[in-house]
């Protein structure tokens, strides 16, 4: 398994749409756990400036993760203008056991 940093950049003027679909988005993220498949949410949260969010996710590979993220209600309802997936190695600190 690898850890990936996923960056969401929110589309302009989608605040109301995100507010509407946030419960389903959080339910989707909560479903990313080992007992439900190979993808596990490590941590997630919005940027304080409201421009997007960072998700740290353990997955077998980038392609599998990318396919799974297509099911995020924020993606389904076009509130994500850009999505970037980058491999990340948590060498030290509280998340280092994910490396």
Secondary structure as the mmCIF struct_conf table of DSSP 4:
data_model
#
loop_
_struct_conf.conf_type_id
_struct_conf.id
_struct_conf.beg_label_comp_id
_struct_conf.beg_label_asym_id
_struct_conf.beg_label_seq_id
_struct_conf.end_label_comp_id
_struct_conf.end_label_asym_id
_struct_conf.end_label_seq_id
STRN STRN1 UNK A 2 UNK A 10
HELX_LH_PP_P HELX_LH_PP_P1 UNK A 11 UNK A 11
TURN_TY1_P TURN_TY1_P1 UNK A 12 UNK A 13
HELX_RH_AL_P HELX_RH_AL_P1 UNK A 15 UNK A 30
TURN_TY1_P TURN_TY1_P2 UNK A 31 UNK A 31
BEND BEND1 UNK A 33 UNK A 33
HELX_RH_3T_P HELX_RH_3T_P1 UNK A 34 UNK A 36
BEND BEND2 UNK A 37 UNK A 38
STRN STRN2 UNK A 40 UNK A 46
TURN_TY1_P TURN_TY1_P3 UNK A 48 UNK A 49
BEND BEND3 UNK A 50 UNK A 51
STRN STRN3 UNK A 52 UNK A 59
BEND BEND4 UNK A 60 UNK A 60
HELX_RH_AL_P HELX_RH_AL_P2 UNK A 62 UNK A 69
TURN_TY1_P TURN_TY1_P4 UNK A 70 UNK A 71
BEND BEND5 UNK A 72 UNK A 72
HELX_RH_AL_P HELX_RH_AL_P3 UNK A 73 UNK A 76
TURN_TY1_P TURN_TY1_P5 UNK A 77 UNK A 78
STRN STRN4 UNK A 80 UNK A 88
BEND BEND6 UNK A 92 UNK A 93
TURN_TY1_P TURN_TY1_P6 UNK A 94 UNK A 95
HELX_RH_3T_P HELX_RH_3T_P2 UNK A 96 UNK A 98
#
